[in-house]
Amino acid sequence: MKKLTGLERNWILYDVGNSAFVMLTSTVIPIYFKNLAEGAGVSAGNSTAYFSYASSLVTVLVMILGPLLGTVADGKGRKKEIFAGCMLVGALGCAALAVPAGWLAFLGIYVLAKTGYQSSLIFYDSMLGDVTEEDRMDQVSAHGYAWGYIGSCIPFVASILLILNADTLGLGSVRATMLAFLLNAVWWSCMTLPLLKTYRQRSGEGSNNKDGSFVSLARTVRGIRQNPKVLWFLLAFFFYIDGVYTIIDLATSYGKDMGISDTSLMLALLLTQVVAFPCSILFGKLTKKIESGKLIAVSILGYLCIVIFALQLDRTWEFWFLAVCVAVFQGGIQALSRSYFTRIIPKENAAEYFGFYDIFGKGAAFMGTLLVGVASQVSGSSRTGVGLLAILFLIGFFLFRKADRIGSAQTP
């Protein structure tokens, strides 16, 4: 691959910035929340369930907002402005987590921050076709996730050092965690500035959307229904990426329920970021020799094996082993899915289509978190909910194979 352009590097930097918040949502935030909730008398099972429900609420909100905002962004050429607004909501929400509050208020702020974060990704992902050429999409997308993983380690390590040395610094663990929230909010904002300064929307700009958002939205729905490759891919994506994001959201809560210490949880997930860096880049390079569809299918099966192994997890080394296994596939499946979808949709309606991509992906993740939450409460064990994720990966695998076969049949 040729050297990255300045615009490609600036686009990648946003992954570096927002990935810091992702690290918080999978490590510090759930641990801090569970400690808040359990300190208020909420049981471990119920606190995991409430956190699952909050994650589900976020995805429902993004399901509603995503396509409508995407339609406005494409029709009016306002992709950058709406992207900036969503990012600002997320970053300010991250900073607001530092405000002393009870567990319920903390959960409400978390919902706001994560809604801003997930909404910003709709427009960020749709920018891929504007910042690079088609033959570089897989590699640039993979670099985004790769540098996001390794770059997020900088504020994360600083946050962990603050928290682990809180007493030595005279801060106390609560105050140190609050400072960590502020630090990550500043990092996220600073890493976004280069993209905001240099990005120019090429696709969709100037169409003016004369028919209005809802008419344009209906047209996009018809377009998806009439394109079997896009439709079957989105159905497959609904299931397999739902499982991926549920694991990202709830891995720490599950590990804590299995008796893994807070320190081991955070260090294991830091290891995930480090290992995911070279693995993401490797997946991008492999697309030069292996079709991206085959690599996505292998990654889905890899996640299926991870879920099966997690059912018997009860020791710290097993959680560390799973963290490494997740790292191997996590960046690849996300990066290649993004570039795969970018390649099969009309570029002039990229933000609209990515609004639906978010519905079927992160927006549909409410199903996984909801399944885990309900199953954990009904059965009294988090293992039951995790076991249900295997079904999502199986369905996603077979639907994706169908979508990829349609694509191969349509290729001259």
N, C-alpha and C positions, 0 to 999 in steps of 0.2 A: 504493500500500500504506500502511495506517495505521502509526503509530509502533510500533516493537517494544515488547513488554511486558518487564518485568523478567526473567521466567522465560525468555522467548525470548532475551534478551541473554545471560543466564547460560549457556544451552545453547550459544549461538554461541561463547562464550568458550572452551569446551573445544576447539573447532576451532582457535582461536587458539593454545591451549596445545600440543595434540598435533601441530599442523602444524610446530612447531619441530623435533620429532623427525623428521618426514617429510623436512624439508629436510636434516637431517643424513644420513639414510639415502640420499639421492639425490646428495649432494655430498661432504661431509667424510668420512663413514664409508668409502665405497668407495675414495676416494683414499688415506686413511690406511691402510686394509687392504692395498691393492695395493702401497703403498710398504713396508709391513711384510713382505708376502709376497715381493716381489721382492728386498728386502734379505736375505731368508733363502734366496735362490737359486731361488724359484719363478718360472717363466716368465710373461709377460704373459697369454698365452692361458689357461694353467692357473689363474692367479689370478682371471681373469674367470669361468672355469667354476666354481671353488670358491665364489665369492661367489654365483653363480647357484644352486648346489646348496643353500647355506645358506638362501637365500630360499625355495627349494622346500620345505625341511624345515619352515620356519615355517608355511607354508600348510597342510602336512599336519597339523601339530599343531593348528592352529586348526580344520581340518576335523573333527577328532575331538572337540575340546573344545566348540566353538561350540554345536551343537544341544543337547547335554546340559546345559550351563550355562544356555542360554536356556530350556529346559524348567523347570529349577529356579527361575529368576528369575520366570517368569510364574506358576507354580503357587504359590509361597510369597510373592510380593510382595517379592522380594529383589533386584530389578533394580539399585537403587542400591548395595547392599552388594557385589554381585558386580562391578559396574562399577568401584567404588572399588578393589577388590582387584586387578583386571586392570591398572588404571591404575598402581597402586603398583608392580607387578612391572615394568611398562614403564619407569617413571621411575627406579626403583632400578637397573634394568639399564642405562639410559642413563648414570647416574652411575658405574656400575661399569666402563664402557668406559674411564674415566680411569685405572683401575688398570694399571700397567705389565705387559704380558704379550706372549707370542709371538703370531704370526699365527693359529695354530689356537685358542688360548685366547680371543683377541679375537673370533674368529668365533663361538665358543660363546656368549659373553656377548651378542653381537649377536642371535643366535637367541632367547635368553631375552627380551631387551628388546623385540624386534619381535613376539614371540608375545603378550606382555602388551599391547602397543599395539593389535595387530589384534583381540585378544579384547575389549578395551574398546570398540571401535567397534561390535561387535554390539549392545551394550546402549545405547550412545550413540545409534546410528541408530534403534533401536526406541523411544527416548524422544520422537522427533519428534511422534508422535501424542498424547503426553501434554502437551507444552509449547505446542502451538498448535492452531488449528482447521484443518479440512480445506481450506478455501478459501485458506489462507495457507501451506500446506505447501511449494509450489514456491518461493515467495519466501523463506521462512525458511530452507529447506534451501540455497538459493543464497547467502543472506547468510552462512550458516555457512562454506561453502567460501571465499567472497570474503574475509571478515574473517580467516579462517584463513591465506589466502595473504599478505595484507598484514601481518597481525599477526606472523606468523612471521619477517618480515624484521627485526624488532627484535633478537631474540637472534641471528639469523643474521648480521646486519651486525656485531654486537658480536663474534661468533665469528671472522668473517673478518678484522676489524681486529686481533684478538689474534694470529691466525695470520700475517697478512701483516707485522705489526710485531713479531713474536716476538723477532728479534735485537735490535732497537732497545730493547725492553723488558727485555732480558736473560733471556728465558725459554727460547728455543730453540723450534723448530717443534713438537717432540714434546710438550713441557710445555704450550705454548699450546693445542694441540689437546685435550689432556686437560682443561684448564680450560674449554674450549668445551663439552665433554661435560657437565661439572658445571653450567655456566651454563644449558644447555638443559633439564637435568633439573629444576632449581629453577623455571624458567619454566613448564614443563609442569605441575608440581605446584600452583603458585600460581594458574594460570588455571583449575584444576579446582575449587578450593574454593568459589566462588560457586554453581556448579551443585549440588555436594554439600549445601550449606546450604539450598537452596530447592526442589530437585526433590522431588515427591511422585508416586509411581506411582499412576496411575488405572486403566489397562487391565490386566486379568489379576489384579489384587490380590484376594485373598480366595477364589480358587478352590481353594486348598489342595492341588491336584494329588493327590487321594486314590488315583488309579490308579498312581502312581509315574512316575518320569521316563521309563523306557523305553516304557511303555504310552502315555503322553502323546505321546512322540516318534513312535511308530508311527501314532498318530491324525493327527498333523500331516503325516506322509508321505502318508497316504491322502487328506488334505484337499488337498494339492498336486496329487496325481495326478488328483483328481476336478475340479479347477478348471483348465481348459485355458489360460486367460489367464495364471495364475500359473506354470503349468508351462512354457509356451512362452517366457514372459519370462525365467524363470530359465535356460533352455537358451541363449537368446540372450545373456543377461548373462554366462554362463559364458565365451563366446568373446570378445565385444567388450571387456569390462572386463578380461579376462585380458591382452589386448594393451595396454590402457591402463596397468595396473599394472606390466607387464613393462618398458614404456618408462620409467616413473617409477623403477623399481628399478635399471635397467641403463644409463640414458642416459649417466651420467658414466663408467662403465667403458667403454662403447662409444666415447665421445668421446676418452677417454684412449688407447684402442687406435688411434684414427685420427690421433693425434699432436697433439691439442688440449692446450694447456698447462693446468696445474692452476688457475691464476688465471682464465683465460678460461672454464673449465668452471664454476667457482663463480659468477663474475659473470653468466654467461649464464643460469644457473638462478635467480639472484636476479632478473634481468629477467623471467623466467617468472612469478615470484610477483607482481611489480608489475603486469604486464599482465593476469594472470589475475583480479585484483581487480575491475576494472570489467567485464570480460567475463562473469564469473560473475553479477554483479548484473544485467547486461543480459539474460542468458538467463532469469533469474527473471522479469524484467519482460515479456519476450516471450511468456511463457506466457499472459498476459492476452489476446493477440491470435492466437497460434499454438499449436496443440495441442502439449503436451510431447512426445508420441510422435514428431511430425515433427521437432522440434528434436533429439531423441536420435538419430534416423536420420541427420540432416545431420552431427551430430558424429562418428558412426561413419565416414562417408565422408571426413570431414576427416582423421581419423586414418589412414585407408588411404592418402591422398595423402602424409601425413607420412612414413610408412614407405617408400613408393616413392622419395621424394626422399632419404631417409637412406642409401639404398643406394650413392649416388655421393658421399657426403659425404667431403671430404678437406681442407677449408679452414675456418679459424676462423669467417669470416663466415657460412658455411653452417650451422654449429652454432648461431650466434646467431639466424639466421633461423628455424631449426627450433624453437628455444626459444620464440620469439614465436608461431609457429603452434600449438604444443602449448598455450600459455597461453590461446589463444582458445577452445579446445574443452574443456580439462581440467576446469575447474570446472563448466561446464554439464553435461557428460555424467555426472559423478559426482553432482551435486546433483539433477538431474532424475530420474536412475535411482532415487535414494533416495526421493524424494517419490512417484514413479510407483509404486514397490513398496509404500510405506506405504498408498497409496490403494486398492490391490487386495487387501489381506490383511485378515483379521479382527483388529481392534485388541486383543481380549482375549488373543490369542496372538502378539503382536507380536515379543517376544524370541525365541520359538521359530522363527518364520518368518525373522527376521533371522539366526538361526543358520544356516539353510539359504542365505539370501542371501549370507552370508559364505563358505559352502562354494562356491557357484556363482560367487562373485566373487573376493574376495581369497584365499579358501581354495582355489579352483581355479587360481590364478595359478601354481601349481607347474608347470603344463604349459608356459606361456610361458617362464619362466626356465629350465626343464629343456631345452626345445627349443633355446633360445639357447646354453645351456651345452654340450650334446652336439654341436650343429652347429659351434660354435666350435672345439671340440677335434678333431673328426673332420676338418673342412675346413682348420683352421689359420687361419681368418679369422672375425671377428665378423660380417662382412657377411652370411654365409650364414644365421646364426641370426636376424638382424634381418629378412631377407627372408621368413622363414617367418611372421612376425607378420602379414603382409598377408593370409594365408589365414584367420587367426583373425578379422580384421575383416570379411572378405567373408562368412564363415559367420554371424557375429554379426548382420550387417546383414539378411540374408535371414530369419533366424529371428525377429529383432525385428519385421520388417514383418508376419510371420505372426501374432505375438502381438498386435500393435496392431490388426490387422484383426479378430481374434477379439474384442477388447475393444470395437471399434466396433460389431460385430454384436450384442454382448450389451447395448449401451446402448439403453434404450427410446427 
